[in-house]
């Protein structure tokens, strides 16, 4: 039993390492160009061993997506534990996404559409917290950062639809992915902000732009 438990723990540890390595490879090179052979070779394991853990490349990709969602959820939870400023929490979340996108090959976003199960996982992840997001915005109204005449369920839906357009059209062939993402997020936030919220948002954008040019 002890040997069996040790073997299982070792396999789980290897599985986590493979997911972490695959995330790095997919983000650096795009998804299509990374093969299961590449991933197996990077660990010095057989392709058979890799397929015993992950049925196919898309299954592995889905685990990578889940890992990214979990990390973002944990990050936002930590931020919320250390700040009761709703707009600050949102901006830190957007900033983390932007920093992540900076280090991601744009081919990743083009390739993800070729893997419907993984792509749907991303879309479902965006909508799964819709009610929490509405509650969060309402808290921002109480804090004076967001207007009180806004239907935040509609706002959340519109933002998700715009992000879906970003992922599913050729818009980023014309404009840089980050520029489109920033335009969606900053414009949406500015539209629902009070004067107090707009001041904080503009300060964040100004500091963000300065860092971009350093």
Secondary structure per residue as TSV (DSSP state, phi and psi in degrees):
chain	resnum	aa	ss	phi	psi
A	1	X	-	360.0	-41.9
A	2	X	H	-62.6	-42.9
A	3	X	H	-65.4	-39.5
A	4	X	H	-63.9	-43.3
A	5	X	H	-64.7	-38.9
A	6	X	H	-65.0	-40.8
A	7	X	H	-64.6	-43.4
A	8	X	H	-63.3	-43.3
A	9	X	H	-62.8	-39.2
A	10	X	H	-65.2	-40.8
A	11	X	H	-66.3	-40.8
A	12	X	H	-64.4	-39.3
A	13	X	H	-64.4	-42.5
A	14	X	H	-64.8	-39.6
A	15	X	H	-59.6	-44.6
A	16	X	H	-62.6	-42.5
A	17	X	H	-64.4	-38.0
A	18	X	H	-65.1	-43.1
A	19	X	H	-60.6	-46.4
A	20	X	H	-60.7	-43.0
A	21	X	H	-67.2	-39.6
A	22	X	H	-64.6	-38.9
A	23	X	H	-57.1	-47.0
A	24	X	H	-61.9	-42.5
A	25	X	H	-68.2	-43.4
A	26	X	H	-64.0	-42.5
A	27	X	H	-70.2	-33.9
A	28	X	H	-78.5	-40.2
A	29	X	H	-113.5	-4.7
A	30	X	-	87.4	171.7
A	31	X	S	-89.0	-44.5
A	32	X	T	-59.1	-39.1
A	33	X	T	-78.8	-11.8
A	34	X	-	-94.1	121.7
A	35	X	-	-101.6	163.9
A	36	X	H	-64.7	-30.4
A	37	X	H	-61.2	-43.4
A	38	X	H	-59.4	-44.4
A	39	X	H	-68.1	-44.0
A	40	X	H	-62.2	-43.5
A	41	X	H	-63.6	-36.3
A	42	X	H	-65.2	-20.4
A	43	X	H	-107.4	-3.4
A	44	X	T	67.0	31.2
A	45	X	-	-114.8	163.3
A	46	X	-	-76.3	156.1
A	47	X	H	-64.8	-31.2
A	48	X	H	-60.7	-44.9
A	49	X	H	-60.9	-40.9
A	50	X	H	-63.1	-43.3
A	51	X	H	-71.4	-20.7
A	52	X	H	-69.1	-26.9
A	53	X	H	-91.8	-35.2
A	54	X	-	-134.0	118.7
A	55	X	S	-57.3	-34.9
A	56	X	S	-160.9	178.8
A	57	X	H	-62.6	-38.6
A	58	X	H	-68.6	-34.0
A	59	X	H	-61.9	-42.5
A	60	X	H	-64.4	-42.5
A	61	X	H	-60.3	-40.1
A	62	X	H	-63.6	-37.9
A	63	X	H	-65.8	-34.2
A	64	X	H	-66.1	-41.7
A	65	X	H	-63.1	-45.2
A	66	X	H	-60.8	-40.4
A	67	X	H	-62.3	-43.3
A	68	X	H	-62.8	-40.0
A	69	X	H	-66.7	-40.7
A	70	X	H	-64.6	-42.2
A	71	X	H	-63.9	-40.2
A	72	X	H	-67.3	-42.4
A	73	X	H	-60.1	-43.8
A	74	X	H	-66.6	-38.6
A	75	X	H	-63.0	-47.8
A	76	X	H	-65.4	-35.5
A	77	X	H	-62.0	-42.5
A	78	X	H	-65.7	-42.2
A	79	X	H	-62.2	-43.3
A	80	X	H	-67.5	-28.5
A	81	X	H	-71.8	-21.9
A	82	X	H	-108.1	-0.5
A	83	X	-	-152.8	134.5
A	84	X	-	-101.3	8.6
A	85	X	-	-84.8	107.2
A	86	X	H	-59.6	-46.0
A	87	X	H	-64.9	-37.2
A	88	X	H	-62.7	-41.5
A	89	X	H	-63.3	-44.9
A	90	X	H	-61.1	-45.7
A	91	X	H	-65.9	-36.7
A	92	X	H	-67.0	-35.6
A	93	X	H	-65.3	-45.0
A	94	X	H	-63.5	-40.8
A	95	X	H	-62.9	-39.6
A	96	X	H	-63.5	-41.6
A	97	X	H	-62.0	-44.1
A	98	X	H	-61.7	-43.9
A	99	X	H	-62.5	-37.6
A	100	X	H	-65.5	-44.0
A	101	X	H	-65.6	-31.7
A	102	X	H	-59.1	-34.2
A	103	X	T	-96.3	12.0
A	104	X	S	-112.4	128.6
A	105	X	-	-60.6	132.7
A	106	X	H	-61.6	-20.0
A	107	X	H	-65.4	-23.9
A	108	X	H	-58.6	-45.5
A	109	X	H	-72.5	-27.9
A	110	X	H	-74.7	-41.1
A	111	X	H	-73.0	-31.7
A	112	X	G	-58.8	-27.6
A	113	X	G	-68.2	-16.7
A	114	X	G	-79.7	-8.3
A	115	X	-	-121.8	85.3
A	116	X	H	-58.4	-36.1
A	117	X	H	-67.1	-42.3
A	118	X	H	-69.8	-39.4
A	119	X	H	-64.0	-42.6
A	120	X	H	-66.2	-31.2
A	121	X	H	-64.0	-39.6
A	122	X	H	-64.9	-45.7
A	123	X	H	-64.5	-42.8
A	124	X	H	-66.4	-33.9
A	125	X	H	-65.1	-35.2
A	126	X	H	-69.0	-31.2
A	127	X	H	-96.6	-15.7
A	128	X	H	-65.2	-26.5
A	129	X	T	-104.7	24.1
A	130	X	H	-57.0	-45.7
A	131	X	H	-65.7	-39.8
A	132	X	H	-63.2	-38.2
A	133	X	H	-64.6	-43.5
A	134	X	H	-60.3	-45.0
A	135	X	H	-61.0	-38.0
A	136	X	H	-65.1	-44.8
A	137	X	H	-62.4	-39.3
A	138	X	H	-65.2	-33.1
A	139	X	H	-64.9	-36.6
A	140	X	H	-65.2	-30.8
A	141	X	H	-63.9	-45.5
A	142	X	H	-61.8	-32.3
A	143	X	T	-82.8	-6.9
A	144	X	T	89.1	9.7
A	145	X	S	-91.9	-27.3
A	146	X	B	-119.8	149.5
A	147	X	-	-65.1	152.0
A	148	X	S	-97.9	5.5
A	149	X	S	-109.9	25.6
A	150	X	-	-109.2	138.8
A	151	X	-	-89.9	100.2
A	152	X	H	-72.8	-21.4
A	153	X	H	-64.1	-40.0
A	154	X	H	-68.7	-42.8
A	155	X	H	-58.5	-46.4
A	156	X	H	-61.5	-41.1
A	157	X	H	-64.2	-43.0
A	158	X	H	-64.0	-40.6
A	159	X	H	-64.9	-43.2
A	160	X	H	-63.5	-38.1
A	161	X	H	-66.9	-39.2
A	162	X	H	-65.6	-39.5
A	163	X	H	-67.1	-33.1
A	164	X	H	-65.7	-40.4
A	165	X	H	-61.3	-42.6
A	166	X	H	-57.7	-39.0
A	167	X	H	-83.9	-25.0
A	168	X	H	-113.1	6.6
A	169	X	S	-123.3	179.2
A	170	X	S	-93.8	19.9
A	171	X	H	-56.1	-36.4
A	172	X	H	-78.7	-3.1
A	173	X	H	-75.4	-22.3
A	174	X	H	-98.1	-37.9
A	175	X	S	-125.7	148.2
A	176	X	-	-59.9	141.1
A	177	X	H	-53.0	-47.0
A	178	X	H	-62.8	-38.2
A	179	X	H	-63.4	-40.6
A	180	X	H	-67.5	-45.9
A	181	X	H	-59.5	-46.8
A	182	X	H	-61.6	-41.5
A	183	X	H	-61.5	-42.6
A	184	X	H	-63.1	-50.0
A	185	X	H	-70.8	-48.9
A	186	X	H	-68.9	-38.8
A	187	X	H	-66.0	-41.3
A	188	X	H	-63.1	-45.6
A	189	X	H	-65.9	-41.3
A	190	X	H	-63.1	-36.3
A	191	X	H	-66.3	-26.7
A	192	X	H	-104.6	-0.3
A	193	X	B	-84.8	146.7
A	194	X	-	-78.4	179.1
A	195	X	H	-60.0	-40.9
A	196	X	H	-61.7	-43.9
A	197	X	H	-68.1	-38.2
A	198	X	H	-63.6	-36.8
A	199	X	H	-61.7	-46.5
A	200	X	H	-66.2	-40.2
A	201	X	H	-64.6	-45.3
A	202	X	H	-64.5	-35.7
A	203	X	H	-63.7	-44.0
A	204	X	H	-61.9	-47.1
A	205	X	H	-62.7	-42.1
A	206	X	H	-60.7	-46.5
A	207	X	H	-66.3	-36.5
A	208	X	H	-64.5	-44.6
A	209	X	H	-63.3	-38.5
A	210	X	H	-62.6	-42.1
A	211	X	H	-64.5	-33.8
A	212	X	H	-64.0	-29.4
A	213	X	T	-97.8	1.1
A	214	X	-	-79.5	360.0
